[in-house]
Amino acid sequence: MVEIRRTSGSRRKQAADRFTQKVAQREALRMKGIRHKGETVWFGLGMFGIVGWAVSIPTLIGVAIGLWIDRTWPSQYSWALMFLLLGVIIGCINAAYWVRKIRSKIVEEE
């Protein structure tokens, strides 16, 4: 006759605890999916777009101002390059603001 071996109580408890943790993790993931149902791949691409525009618009404005200054008051310095750098710096600060704002919203929800 085949002998049935039973696992010890502590091993059974550990297995039950692991199973409970996995179920809880999956339930948390499911609930998060329900809360963020409207956020699709397009939402992520839109966020890339916001960050891109946040950097490119100040950069283009800076270049336009610099070119205007170069044409109006010629000098040995390139104002277009200086305002290009200024526009990139302002754009990066602007992008960091947007990323920080969205990140704080995500952390707040979790």
KAKA-V866147 format. One record per helix or strand. SS is the DSSP state (2 for helix, 1 for strand). FROM is the first residue (numbers start at 1). LEN is the number of residues. If there is no record, write none. Layout:
# KAKA-V866147
ss:SS from:FROM len:LEN
ss:SS from:FROM len:LEN
This chain:
# KAKA-V866147
ss:2 from:9 len:27
ss:2 from:41 len:32
ss:2 from:79 len:31
